[in-house]
Every structure is written in structure tokens, then in C-alpha cells.
């Protein structure tokens, strides 16, 4: 049982086997407990079907951006600085001299391409982050990231809602209704816009101004009370984040107490994080130096500042908007998979 065989015969209402040749035979019991055959074939071949859906999803993403004159780019996976976000830790590249880390996002390198004159770019690439395993997290995952010049967060939010609807239609026989995690969701544009202050008020009965500057408390309320309620019936963009959480985003042109940043949510799950990009090199360096100090204070590695990224800002980048979207999460939500690992050919737990 479990041999791969080549059968030659005829079909005239009745199957007639002429020859049968054993090509390979298993060495040991079949199927092997924990082996690849049951992994891909159990539950009616569910994993193989999810891989087919994933391939369709990748094709739909490329179709979407190609139709809008975006250039697909590739950037290095091992970089001199993986970013300085306090909550993200990178994998070092063993033996690299000078030191290198695997990217947590291709953002720095993609913005250098904008400095070189590109106006619309996107990338589907592997990223790595040292974080706990979970239904929505894998240390190695696929990121979809794109940037457009002469734009801010509103233009990129429109890209996002149109993209997700396009992928849904490609995988759901033309429908924009996806299974979601707990209940079906219609991802057709326009998505709801909700400010951070409004969300805290509605879902946690808390005023953001009363929480800050205690960012630990802010994120605890966000994760425990606010995020689970977002995008349950209709996708939502959470906008107007506090200025202290601007990261690589510019301050909002109409209100400097908040920044031009958004996160997209479907079924209580964060799907993406986008910005109206900060293009001021002096302010960007100041923020990165502050991030280094924050990482040192938290006992974490203070990764170096990427001087070529700062140099690109000094050369000049037009006003731009960008977004980083978790492709694995998108596939999970559109296909109705239980976890992002279900849609991966070989997730980390099976290495």
C-alpha cells in the first residue's frame, strides 16, 4: 500500500488494465505517522486545495497591481538594519560580516527605489520575525508591501479595499463575501473608517487622552477590548493614531496630535498597517535614534540605523503612501482556514 504505479490500459465502458509497473514503493509503514502524505491528503486533501487557492491569490495580487501600472520589485532578504520597532525582533544571519539580519519588512529598501525615481512599486516577499507561534503568527511569513508617490493614507486605503475585493472575487467565484473567522464578511468597498479615539470610546468606554502617555496600557486596551470588535460585519480601517506612535508615518496634515497611519481589520484580525510616509530625513533620524534608546532601555538589541535609507530621504522622495499587508492572513480569511499555517505548504511546526 502506498506505492506509486504506472497503469496502462483501455476504457470502453469497462476499465481494462494492460500493464502495471511499480515505480516506487514505500520503505516502511504507509502512511507514516506525522508524514507528508497525511499532512497534505487528510481532510479530503484540504491543504493541497488551500495551496491551489494560495496560488490563485498570488496571481490575483499581481493582476491587480499590473492593471494599475505598479512595478513588481525584489529587494534583499539580509540587510544591515531590520528596523527599530520596539515590538519587533529580527533573526541574525549567522557568520555575516558586517552583521546582517533577515528583514522584518522590505520598507527601507523599497523606499530607496522610490528615491531612484520609481512611482508605483509592490513586492510579495518572505519576512521573518522572532515572535511566538499562534493562529495568526509564523516566524517566516509572506508580506505584500506597496508604495505609491504623490499619495497619502487615503489613496492607499482605497488600494487596499479594492485589492482585497479583487482577491476575494478571484477565489470566491466573483463574490466579495468571504468566510472570515467567525462569520461571513462582505469586503466590497468602501470599508468603514474609524479613528482610534472613536474606537476606544465605543468599544472600551475610554478616552485615549486619559490613557496616554502610558503606551503599555494603550496597547493592552487595544488588544483586549478594541481589536476583537473591529471588522466583524464590515471591514474597517482604524485611522488617526496618536502622534507618539507615528513610527515611519508623517504627522497628519490637519492635526499634528495624530499621525497619517491606518490599520485594516477583518473579523477582529489586523490585516495591514499603512502610512502616509514620513519623507523628512531629519525627523526620521530623530525618531530612529529615539527608537534605539527605547530598545536599549527594554534590554533589546538596538539595531543600527540604515544610513542608506536616510541617504535616500536626503536625496528626496516625493510625498508617498504605503502599506504592509499580511498575505497569509488574507488567504486565511478569504479561504476560511483556521490558521495561517493551514495555507502554507510547510509551516514552521513541520520543519
Secondary structure by P-SEA (a helix, b strand, c coil): cbbbbbbbbccccbbbbcccccccccccccccccccccccccccaaaaaaaaaaaaaaaaaaaaaaaacccccccccccccccccccbbbbbccccccbbbccccaaaaaaaaaaacccbbbbbbbbbbbcccccccccbbbbbbbccccccaaaaaaaaaaaaaaaaaacccccccccccccccccccccccccaaaaaaacccccccccccaaaaaaaaaaccccccccccbbbbbcccccccccccccccccccccccbbbbcccccccccccccccaaaaaaaaaaaaaaaaaacccccccaaaaaaaaaacccccccccccaaaaaaaaacccccccccccccccc
